[in-house]
Every structure is written in structure tokens, then in C-alpha cells.
Amino acid sequence: MTRAKPPGGETLLEQAARVGSLAGAPQPPLAERMRPTSLDEVLGQKHLLGPGKWLRRAVLADAFPSLVLWGPPGVGKTTIARVLAETTKRRFVPFSAVLSGVPELRTLLAEADENRRFRGIGTVLFVDEIHRFNRAQQDAFLPHVERGTVTLVGATTENPAFSVNAAVLSRATVARLEPLGEEELRALLERALEDEERGLGRHGLRATEATLGLLAKAADGDARRALGLLEMVVNRALEQSTPVLDEQALAGILEQATLRHDKAGDAHFDLLSAFIKSMRGTDPDAAIYYLMRMIEAGEDPNLILRRMVIFASEDVGNADPRALPLAIAADEAFRRTGLPEGLYALSQACLFLASCPKSGAVGPAFAGARELIAQTGSLAVPSKLRNAPTALAKSLGHGAGYVSPHQDPRGYSPGETYLPDELVGTRLYHPTEHGLERAIKEKLDAIFAQREKTERGKAPREK
């Protein structure tokens, strides 16, 4: 089959080969070629670099502090560090916490000190994945940051409150970077298609609005992923001499896109937190959404089920006592069936827990009991409640005066108390008005009122 040639006489593939995109000298990836070189080219992060925002002002005044850039992959941490260095005419020195160690760091710091003292040139030391350094290694930066030898810019995908030394954080400002929005990603893709020098503009390709939208959505906030997907689509179009990037050109490519997630970092904890809070807020729609977000991203279903079992007592409790056995049943059903059939039990439990009434009374009850024990120690068990298995025990008064609740038609002994004498009148469990716990509350309030009345009528206890 002979491919049609454009008016210029070359196929698109031949054009690409001539400029070295698909043949000849290999080029860096599109994402690397399209890195912004100025503040105005940076897309997203308007809360930091928008007009009048603090980091933009600091950079333009050549007075930005050491930074810890915290955010998911592909949101511009390396790019921003480069731009800050270039804007302030400082040396940009990249350093990987994964590939390098303290000996290499000492060499870089010595060079930075020499440039500062003898040439008057500052250095931005960019430490990628700074959280991979242990505490002792992170401490190696401190004296050089304090002396101004370098301006430290660390990048991390992990919460710096847990992964970066407090000493480093006290000398740096944490800047949270957000995933790019779909509109920002579309603008980035259009820029790459139009840029003839660094991008793909020399190929004369154009993309439909639908294609740009699908690529932006598949990138899931990650600029590097967006440009990588675009490059794959363009290479396919060049091979097939297709001048328009349409939905047909995307066939099979978007299947390679994955959801942004990690099993131990912020995405993991953020989604799990949103899932729990949606169930607690009685929003089954949000709860099932976050549940499937985690499942689709590869989260361990057993971890989710474990959290649901905890939730059944912690957040539902006696407002609906069916919650705990249902959560345990869902856990058992999933272990027997696995995926995908186990999703039915998992989803049923999620929807039930999110829909039923909530009570947080269980946690405060046992926490209050613990605190009371810590304050009062090992108080004596009242004699009437002590075990009396022998004649000696009975002769000592164990069990004397105990009235069984089964002897009263109401199922409890009016006015009877069970706490140690010093704690009579203390309430640790405070039922809510929600669900079945309302009936529990009414019953316990009546019993407690009777106990108070009985206690008021008794002679004072001997101390």
C-alpha cells in the first residue's frame, strides 16, 4: 500500500526522520524538552507563583528561602527549582537522594562554597526525593544552608512532617504543589503541538478538542504523563502519516494510563481518609466512589475491609449493632471469593456503613475508663460483687447483699450500683440520640436516675 504524500513531497514519517525525531540523533523526551524556562511558562501552582504570590515575589526580589517542594509526581518540582535558579542567575545543581550519597554531596558543597566566595555566584542545590535520605544524611545540609553556601530546594512526594528532619524544616519553607487541572494540561499539550523549536510544531499536526480532553483526563494531573502520552500518539500518527490526532489515534494508548496512587504515601492516606470521612458523613455515593478509586488504583482490599471493621464500632457502634457483624461478614466473604466477585460484599458493607446512623460513643467510653483507672489505681471491688466459690470466701462477706437482676421483672435491680464505692455516680458511656442507641440512652438514663435517687437516700459511706 502506497501512502499519500503531502504537497511538500514528503510523508510525515520522512519529515520526522529528516529532523531526527524518529531517525538519526535521538532527542530527549518531550517532557524534558518542554520544561519551562521562565516563571511565566510555568503552568499551575498559581497559589505560589501567580501574580503577587509570595514565592514569585521572593524570586523576583532574589530573596527566596530554602524550600521543600511537596507534591505528587509530574507537578513541576524539578522545573520550578530550575526556573528559580535561572531567574536569580544562580547555578542549578541537581542531586538525587536515590543515586548519590554523602561523599558526592561534600564535593558539590565544596564547589558551591568556592563559587560563592571567589566568584560571587550562588547555588541552588536541588535534592530530588529528599525523603530517601536518613536523618543523619539530611543533617549534612544544615551548616551549609545556615552559612548561605547553598539555597536548598528539596523535592518530596511524601508528607515532609513525617519524612524530613525537623531541623531541615525549621530552615526551609514547605511549599505544597497541587496536581495540574485539565485546563492547564490542555494548554500544555497545545503548547507542545505548536512549539516548533522544543516541541512538535515542525510536524504540522493538529489535535481535535476531544483528543486533547482525553489526554488531559488520562494524565490525571501529571504534566510529565500528559506529554509522554502525547508523544506516543504523535509517533503513531507519524508512522501512519495521519495529520490529525483524533480518537482513533488514541486507540490502545490510553489503556496504559494509570490512576495516581501509592500504597504508603500521601495518595494512599488521602483517599483512605476521604473514604472514612464520607462514610462517617453518611454519604454513600462519595464512600463508594472513594472505595472504587482505591480498588482501581490497586489498593489492597483487605486493608480497606480492616478499616471498615474498625469503622463499624468506632463510628457506628450501638447506633446500629448490625454494622459490626455485617463488616466482619463482608471481610469473610471477600476472603472466600476474592476479586472480582468479592466487590459485591465489599460494596454492600460500604453502602450500609455509610447509610446507617452514627455514634462515636464507644471510643470515649473506653478512653474514659482508661483515664479513670490511671487516676485512681486498683480500687477494691465491692464485696457484693466478689466471687464466693468457697465457704471461706462467703464467711468474709464475698457476694453478700448481691441482688440478681433476673429476680426483677424489669431485668435490672433498681438502685443497685456496681462500680467501686469511690466511683459510684461516674458515667463513662454516653449514648447518642441516633438510631437504636436512642432506646439504649432512654433505658440507661432511667436506670442511672434510680441509682442517684437510691444513693441520696443512703447514709454517707465511711471513709
C-alpha positions in Angstrom: 0.0 0.0 0.0 1.4 3.4 -1.0 1.0 6.2 1.5 -0.2 9.5 0.1 2.4 12.3 0.3 1.6 15.9 1.4 2.1 18.8 -1.1 5.7 19.2 0.1 6.6 15.7 -1.3 7.5 14.0 2.0 5.4 11.8 4.2 5.2 12.9 7.8 7.4 10.0 8.8 10.1 11.2 6.3 9.8 14.7 7.8 10.4 13.3 11.3 13.3 11.2 10.1 14.8 14.3 8.4 14.7 16.3 11.6 15.9 13.5 13.8 12.7 12.7 15.8 12.4 9.1 14.7 15.7 8.5 13.0 19.2 9.9 13.3 20.3 11.6 16.6 17.9 10.7 19.4 16.2 13.5 21.2 15.4 13.9 24.9 11.8 13.0 25.8 9.2 15.6 25.0 8.6 16.3 28.7 12.3 17.2 29.1 12.3 19.4 26.0 9.2 21.3 27.1 10.4 22.2 30.6 9.5 25.9 31.3 12.5 28.2 31.3 10.7 31.2 33.0 8.2 31.9 35.7 5.6 32.9 33.1 5.9 29.5 31.3 5.1 27.5 34.5 1.6 26.2 34.4 -0.4 25.6 37.6 0.8 26.4 41.1 -0.8 29.8 41.0 -1.1 29.9 44.8 2.7 30.1 44.8 3.8 31.6 41.5 0.8 33.6 40.4 1.0 37.5 40.2 1.6 38.9 43.7 2.0 35.5 45.4 4.8 35.0 48.0 7.2 32.8 46.1 7.0 34.8 42.9 7.7 38.0 44.9 10.6 36.3 46.7 12.2 35.1 43.4 11.8 38.4 41.6 13.5 40.0 44.6 16.3 37.4 44.5 15.5 36.5 48.1 13.7 33.2 48.1 14.4 30.9 51.0 15.4 27.3 51.1 12.4 25.2 50.1 10.8 21.8 50.4 8.6 21.3 47.4 6.0 18.7 48.3 3.6 17.2 45.8 2.8 14.2 43.6 4.9 13.3 40.6 4.7 15.4 37.5 3.5 18.7 39.0 6.7 20.6 38.4 9.0 20.2 41.4 12.2 19.9 39.3 11.0 22.5 36.8 10.3 25.1 39.5 13.7 24.6 41.1 15.4 25.1 37.7 13.3 28.2 37.0 14.1 29.7 40.4 17.8 29.2 39.8 17.7 30.6 36.3 15.6 33.6 37.2 18.0 34.6 40.0 21.2 33.8 38.0 22.3 31.0 40.3 23.9 27.7 39.5 21.4 24.8 39.4 23.0 21.7 40.8 20.7 18.6 40.8 21.4 15.8 43.3 19.5 12.6 43.7 19.0 11.1 47.2 18.4 7.7 45.4 21.6 7.6 43.3 24.1 9.6 45.3 25.4 9.7 48.9 27.2 12.0 51.4 30.6 11.8 49.7 29.2 13.2 46.4 27.3 15.8 48.4 30.5 17.0 50.1 32.1 17.5 46.7 29.1 19.6 45.4 29.1 21.7 48.6 32.8 22.4 48.3 32.2 23.6 44.7 29.3 25.7 45.8 31.4 27.3 48.6 34.2 28.1 46.1 31.8 29.7 43.7 30.2 31.8 46.4 33.4 33.1 47.9 35.5 33.6 44.8 33.1 34.2 42.0 30.1 35.6 43.8 27.8 33.0 42.3 25.1 31.4 44.4 24.0 27.8 44.1 20.6 26.2 44.2 21.1 22.6 45.4 18.1 20.6 44.2 17.8 17.4 46.2 15.3 15.1 44.5 13.4 12.7 46.7 15.0 14.2 49.8 12.9 11.9 52.0 15.1 9.0 50.9 17.9 10.4 53.0 18.0 9.3 56.6 18.1 11.8 59.4 21.9 11.8 59.7 22.3 12.4 55.9 19.7 15.2 56.0 21.7 16.9 58.8 24.6 17.2 56.4 22.8 20.1 54.7 22.3 22.2 57.8 25.6 24.1 58.3 25.8 24.9 54.5 22.2 26.2 54.5 22.9 28.3 57.6 26.1 29.8 56.1 24.4 30.5 52.8 26.7 28.2 50.8 23.6 26.9 49.1 19.9 27.5 48.8 18.4 24.1 49.4 15.4 23.0 47.4 14.3 19.6 48.3 11.6 17.7 46.4 9.4 15.0 48.0 6.2 13.1 47.3 5.9 12.2 51.0 4.5 14.4 53.8 7.6 16.3 55.0 6.2 16.4 58.5 7.0 12.7 58.7 9.8 12.3 56.2 12.0 15.3 56.5 14.1 16.2 59.6 12.6 18.9 61.9 15.9 20.6 61.8 15.8 20.9 58.0 12.1 22.0 58.1 13.0 24.8 60.6 15.4 26.2 58.0 13.2 25.8 54.9 9.7 26.7 53.8 7.4 23.9 52.8 5.6 24.7 49.5 2.7 22.3 48.7 2.3 21.7 44.9 -1.1 20.6 43.5 -1.8 18.3 40.6 -2.4 20.3 37.4 -6.0 20.8 36.3 -7.4 19.6 33.0 -7.4 23.1 31.5 -3.8 23.6 32.4 -2.9 20.2 30.9 -4.7 21.0 27.7 -2.8 24.3 27.5 0.4 22.4 28.0 -0.5 19.9 25.2 -1.4 22.7 22.8 1.9 24.4 23.6 3.8 21.3 22.8 2.0 20.8 19.5 2.6 24.4 18.4 6.2 24.8 19.6 8.5 24.3 16.6 11.8 24.6 18.5 11.3 22.4 21.5 8.0 20.7 20.8 6.2 19.0 17.9 5.2 22.0 15.9 7.5 21.2 13.0 5.4 18.2 12.1 2.3 20.3 11.3 0.0 18.0 13.3 -3.2 19.2 14.9 -5.4 17.6 17.5 -9.1 17.6 18.0 -10.6 19.1 21.1 -11.8 15.7 22.1 -8.3 14.2 21.8 -6.8 17.0 24.0 -9.5 16.5 26.6 -9.0 12.7 26.7 -5.2 13.1 27.0 -5.6 15.7 29.8 -8.0 13.5 31.7 -5.8 10.4 31.3 -2.8 12.3 32.6 -4.6 12.7 36.0 -2.8 15.9 37.0 0.6 14.8 35.9 2.3 17.0 33.2 5.1 14.5 32.5 2.5 11.8 31.9 0.5 14.1 29.6 3.5 14.9 27.4 4.5 11.3 27.4 1.1 10.2 26.1 1.1 13.0 23.5 4.5 11.9 22.2 3.3 8.3 21.9 0.2 9.5 19.9 2.3 11.7 17.7 4.8 9.0 16.9 2.0 6.7 15.9 0.5 9.4 13.7 3.9 10.0 12.0 4.2 6.3 11.3 0.7 6.2 9.8 1.0 9.6 8.0 -2.0 10.8 9.9 -2.2 14.6 10.0 -4.9 14.8 12.7 -4.7 13.4 16.2 -8.2 12.1 16.7 -9.8 9.5 19.0 -8.7 6.7 16.6 -5.1 7.7 17.1 -5.5 7.2 20.8 -6.6 3.5 20.4 -4.7 1.3 22.9 -2.6 4.2 24.2 -4.8 5.5 27.0 -5.1 2.0 28.4 -1.6 2.4 29.6 -2.6 5.4 31.8 -2.9 4.6 35.5 -4.5 6.4 38.4 -2.3 8.4 40.7 -1.8 6.3 43.8 0.7 4.9 46.2 0.4 2.3 48.8 2.3 4.0 51.6 2.3 7.7 50.8 0.0 10.7 50.7 -2.3 9.4 47.9 -2.9 6.3 49.9 -3.7 8.1 53.2 -5.7 10.9 51.5 -8.0 8.5 49.7 -8.4 6.3 52.8 -9.2 9.4 54.8 -11.8 10.7 52.3 -13.4 7.2 52.2 -13.7 7.0 56.0 -15.0 10.6 56.3 -17.6 10.0 53.6 -19.0 7.0 55.4 -18.9 9.0 58.7 -20.7 11.8 57.0 -23.5 9.5 55.7 -22.7 10.0 52.1 -22.8 6.5 50.4 -22.2 8.0 47.0 -18.9 9.5 48.0 -18.0 6.5 50.0 -18.5 4.0 47.1 -16.6 6.5 44.8 -13.5 6.6 47.0 -13.8 2.8 47.6 -13.6 2.2 43.8 -10.9 4.8 43.4 -8.7 2.8 45.7 -9.6 -0.6 44.2 -9.0 0.7 40.6 -5.6 2.1 41.7 -4.5 -1.3 43.1 -5.1 -0.7 46.8 -5.2 -3.9 48.9 -8.9 -4.7 49.6 -8.0 -6.4 52.8 -6.7 -3.1 54.2 -10.0 -1.4 53.2 -12.0 -4.1 54.9 -9.9 -3.9 58.0 -10.7 -0.2 58.2 -14.4 -0.9 57.7 -14.5 -3.4 60.6 -12.9 -0.7 62.8 -15.4 1.9 61.5 -18.3 -0.3 62.4 -17.5 0.0 66.1 -15.7 3.4 66.1 -18.3 5.4 64.1 -21.5 3.3 64.1 -21.3 1.5 67.4 -24.6 0.9 69.1 -26.5 3.2 66.9 -26.8 0.1 64.7 -25.3 -3.0 66.2 -25.7 -4.8 62.9 -22.8 -2.9 61.5 -20.0 -4.8 63.1 -21.3 -8.4 62.2 -22.0 -7.1 58.7 -18.5 -5.7 58.3 -17.0 -9.0 59.6 -19.2 -11.0 57.2 -18.0 -8.8 54.3 -14.4 -9.5 55.3 -15.0 -13.2 55.4 -17.0 -13.2 52.2 -14.2 -11.4 50.4 -11.6 -13.8 51.6 -13.6 -16.7 50.2 -14.5 -15.2 46.9 -11.7 -12.7 46.0 -11.9 -10.3 43.1 -14.0 -9.5 41.2 -16.9 -11.3 42.9 -15.8 -10.0 46.3 -16.6 -6.5 45.2 -20.3 -7.2 45.9 -19.7 -7.9 49.6 -17.2 -5.1 49.9 -19.6 -2.6 48.3 -22.6 -3.8 50.2 -20.8 -3.2 53.5 -19.5 0.2 52.4 -23.0 1.4 51.4 -24.6 0.0 54.6 -22.0 1.6 56.9 -22.3 4.9 55.1 -26.1 4.9 55.3 -26.7 3.8 58.9 -26.9 6.1 61.9 -23.6 7.1 63.5 -22.4 7.1 67.1 -18.9 7.8 68.3 -19.7 6.9 71.9 -17.7 3.6 72.1 -14.2 5.2 71.9 -14.8 7.9 74.5 -16.2 5.2 76.9 -13.1 3.0 76.9 -10.8 6.0 76.7 -12.5 7.5 79.8 -12.3 4.2 81.6 -8.6 4.0 80.9 -8.0 7.6 82.2 -10.1 6.9 85.3 -8.0 3.8 86.1 -4.8 5.7 85.6 -6.0 8.3 88.1 -7.5 6.0 90.7 -5.4 2.9 90.5 -6.6 -0.6 91.7 -9.7 0.3 93.7 -11.3 -2.5 95.7 -14.1 -4.5 94.0 -17.2 -4.1 96.2 -17.7 -7.2 98.4 -21.2 -7.9 97.0 -19.6 -8.4 93.5 -16.7 -10.6 94.6 -16.6 -14.2 93.7 -17.7 -16.6 96.5 -16.8 -20.1 95.4 -15.8 -21.4 98.9 -17.1 -21.3 102.5 -14.2 -19.1 103.5 -15.0 -16.5 100.8 -18.6 -16.5 101.9 -17.5 -16.1 105.6 -15.5 -13.0 104.5 -18.7 -11.4 103.1 -18.0 -12.1 99.4 -21.2 -11.9 97.4 -23.2 -10.8 100.4 -26.0 -8.4 99.5 -25.8 -9.1 95.8 -29.2 -8.9 94.1 -29.5 -10.7 90.7 -31.3 -8.6 88.0 -33.0 -11.8 86.9 -35.1 -11.6 90.1 -36.7 -8.3 88.9 -39.3 -8.4 86.0 -37.7 -5.2 84.6 -34.4 -7.1 84.0 -32.3 -4.9 86.3 -32.1 -4.2 90.0 -33.3 -0.6 90.7 -30.8 1.5 92.6 -28.1 -1.2 92.5 -24.5 0.0 91.9 -21.5 -1.9 90.5 -18.6 0.5 90.4 -16.1 0.7 93.2 -17.5 2.7 96.1 -15.2 5.7 95.3 -16.6 5.9 91.7 -20.3 5.4 92.2 -22.1 8.0 90.1 -19.5 8.1 87.4 -20.7 7.8 83.8 -18.3 6.7 81.1 -20.7 5.7 78.3 -22.8 8.5 76.9 -25.2 7.1 74.2 -26.3 9.3 71.4 -29.8 10.0 70.2 -29.1 8.3 66.9 -30.6 5.0 65.6 -31.0 2.2 68.1 -28.8 4.0 70.6 -31.7 6.3 71.4 -33.5 3.4 73.1 -30.3 2.5 75.0 -29.9 6.1 76.1 -33.5 6.3 77.4 -33.1 3.0 79.4 -29.7 3.9 80.9 -30.9 7.4 81.8 -33.8 5.8 83.7 -31.6 3.3 85.5 -29.0 6.0 86.4 -31.7 8.3 87.8 -32.9 5.5 90.0 -29.4 4.8 91.3 -28.9 8.5 92.1 -32.2 8.5 94.0 -31.2 5.5 95.9 -27.8 6.9 96.7 -29.2 10.1 98.0 -31.4 8.1 100.5 -28.4 6.2 101.9 -26.3 7.1 104.9 -22.9 8.5 104.0 -20.3 5.9 103.4 -17.5 5.6 105.9 -14.1 6.8 104.6 
